[in-house]
């Protein structure tokens, strides 16, 4: 496993904005599995009857 150190610019951005977007850090196969699971939850939620 490799680790990255944030640059001063990244730290400054985080301190000023409260977030830092770091692209391509999670492998595509993991993201695909997460998306599939979210889709499954959405499909299941749509099947519930709304009671008013």
N, C-alpha and C positions, 0 to 999 in steps of 0.2 A: 504494500500500500504506500502510495506517495502522498505527501502533504505539501500544500502550498502556503506560502506566507503572503499576507495581503501587502500591497504596496501602500505607501503613505497616502497616495491619491485615493485609493479604495477606502482606507480607514477614514480619511477626511470626508469622503462622500457619505459613508455610513453614519458618521457622527452628525452630519448636517441634515440627512434625509431619513435616517432610521431604517434603511434597508440597503441591500447591495445585491444586485442581480449578477449571478455568475453562471454563464451559459455553459452547456455541455459538460456538466459535472456528474450527472446521474446517467448511467448507461441506458441506451435506448430500450433494451429489453426490459429493464426495470420500469421505465416510464410506460411502456406498452402494457405491462401487467397492472400498473396503477390505473391507467385509463380504462382497461377492461373491467376492473373491479368497480370503479365509479359508475361505468355504464350499467353494470349488473345491479347496483344499488338503485340507480335511476329507474331502470325497468321495473324493479320490484316496487318501488314507491308509487309508480304510475298505476299499479294494479290495486292499490288500496282504495276503498270506497270512502268518499268524503261525506261526513255526516254534518248536516247543517242544523 
